[in-house]
Amino acid sequence: MSAVLSHFAARLIEHGHEGFATNLMLTGATYTEYRRGVHEAGGGPRPRWVRVLTYHAIADLDGPDWQRPFGVTPGQFSRQIDTMRNAGYHFVGVDEFLRYERGQGSVPRRPILLTFDDCYESLLTAALPILRERAIPAIAFAVTGYLGGTNEWDQAIGGQKLRLLDASDLHELSKNNVEIGAHSRTHPHLCGLSAEKLSEEIAGSVADLEAAGLPRPRFFAYPHGEQDSRVRQATKEAGLQAAFTVDSGYARAGEDPFMIPRTEILRGDNRLRFRWKLSGVYQCLSNLETILRVEASKARHGR
């Protein structure tokens, strides 16, 4: 692999191309040689990175084309859980994950953290029995302005109407090893909101959960996965301890706890694609895609 990368990098340099692609190939060749040397020397300690998966509805949705992928059927969800267990993955608890993020503890081999966005009714009726039977912990993020209501943010753009859990339902989840996190009050696009509105959405959702008699939330999930420096700062000021994006990748100890990446699991993830999403190759390619996207954005803006 290093020989192939070096060959193509040399050809690019010969033709006067010494940009991002050439540097990426040279870096890849260097890293490959390094890993080969480590392997030949008997190997070294391998860092353990946590795969954080996120689900939405555990139901067979029949809404518009853009919404249907966010509904994983109960049967599919059950098979995916068993696939992970049979492959030797370990489901980490919330406290265990938080200690790991702070660099204060380790995690077992092949660690997985499960999260659920929006707190649809199907989380209680379809997902919880599967989680409870297998003693699997999770985090569920509630849209506090619509507790006991429906997903108005989706309906506003033609989405299927889905019931959301109410406060008593969230208490039931909390009693069954599912930590309740905040997901804003109304599920807006947070970037661009005024400072006052941003506080209402983030700090307000924390206050709503406390007012409902639930433990003060420690985690936040950005609606639509959107965040910037202002949103992250507002999240910190609300007293939350960590926050999740939907950027793919691994959660790594010591990195920014307010930019934790997650891998979205969708209806189209059949057994092969699901295994692919769990793999390190998928995560590496996702990280590379992010790098290329950032570089392309910089090039467009002349930076």
C-alpha positions, 0 to 999 in steps of 0.5 A, a space after each residue: 500500500 505504501 509503495 502504491 501511494 508513494 508511486 502515485 504521489 511521485 507521479 503527481 509531483 513530476 507533473 507539478 501537482 503538489 496540492 492536497 491530494 499529493 500530501 494526503 498520499 504521502 501522509 498515507 504512505 508514511 502512516 502505512 510504513 509506520 504501522 507496518 514497523 509497529 506490527 513487525 516489532 510486535 505491535 503496540 497498545 491500540 486506542 479504544 474509540 467508542 462507536 456512538 450510534 443514533 436511531 430515530 423512530 423504531 417503526 415502519 414509517 410510511 411518510 414522504 421519501 425523505 422521512 422513511 429512512 429514519 424509521 428502522 423497523 423493530 425486527 431490523 433493530 432487534 437483528 442489529 442489536 444481536 449482530 453487535 452482540 454476536 460480533 463481540 461489541 460491548 454496550 457501554 453505560 452512560 457514566 462509563 462513557 462520560 468517564 472515558 470522555 474525560 480521560 478518567 477511565 477505560 472502555 471494553 473492547 469494541 465499545 458501542 453507545 446507543 442514542 435515540 433522537 426525538 423520543 418517539 412513542 416507538 422508543 417506549 413500545 418497540 425499542 425498550 423491550 429489546 433493550 431491557 431484555 438484553 440489559 442494554 443502556 442508552 441515551 434518549 434525547 427529548 424535544 421538551 416543548 412537544 412532550 406528549 405531542 407530535 413531531 411538528 417540525 417534520 409536519 411543517 414540511 410535509 412529514 408523517 405525524 408521529 406521537 412523542 413520549 410525555 413526561 411519565 413515559 420519559 420517567 419509565 425510560 429513566 427507570 430502565 437504564 435509559 438516560 434522558 438528554 435534551 434535544 431543544 424545545 422545538 427542534 429548530 435550526 440552532 445556528 443563526 438564532 439570536 442569543 436569547 432564542 438560543 438560550 431558550 431552546 437549550 437552557 430552556 429544554 434543560 429546565 423543562 426536563 427538571 420541571 418534569 421531575 427528571 434528573 437534570 440532563 447531562 447530555 444534549 443532541 443538536 437538532 439536525 446535527 447543526 452546531 457552531 461555536 455560538 451553539 456549543 458555547 450556549 450548550 456549555 453555559 446551560 450546564 450540560 456536560 457533553 453534546 452530540 452531532 451527527 457527523 460520522 466518526 469515533 468518540 475519542 477520549 480527551 477530544 471536545 465533549 461538545 462535538 461528539 460524532 455519531 453514526 446514523 442508522 437508517 432504514 436502508 442499512 441492511 445487514 451488510 451495510 450495517 456491518 460496514 457502518 460499524 467497521 473502521 474502514 467506514 469511519 476512516 472514509 467518513 473522516 476523509 470525506 469530512 477533510 475533503 469537504 473542509 478543504 473544498 470549502 476553503 478552496 471555494 472561499 480562497 482560504 
